[in-house]
Amino acid sequence: MSRLSVISCLFAVAVLSGCDMLGIESATAIAAQREAEGKAVGGACRHAGRAIEDCYALNRKADKAAVFAGWREMNDYMRENKIEAVAPQLTAPTEVARNTAPPSEPAPSAEEPPAKKGGKADKAEAHPRQS
């Protein structure tokens, strides 16, 4: 072998061994990260007192098996240590969508202040003058 081919082979081995340092993740690392995130989501849902079905609905992209594993682990931990669920302070995106005004009602614009009830204009409309 020539020196050039030996040097190029050593360079290729050095470059390929450093793929993890370049930010290229392996499939096993990605799978482990997804599982850890799913367990964290499931544990957080259980701690917030959410049902597992609600947790699945709110986190559609999370792996269901990992979410369930995290939910179950947190459930066991909370039972053993007699920890009460913490009520969530924020509403879920689906709940926010349900609480908004229907599309048939136009939203009040920022330029127009809302009309006060019981003002002069309302009284005039309610009791028109008879001439």
Buried (B, 14 or more C-beta within 10 A) or exposed (E): EEEEEEEEEEEEEEEEEEEEEEEEEEEEEEEEEBBEBBBBBBBBBBBBEBEBEBBBEBBEEBBBEBBBBBBBBBBEEBEEEEEEBEEEEEEEEEEEEEEEEEEEEEEEEEEEEEEEEEEEEEEEEEEEEEE
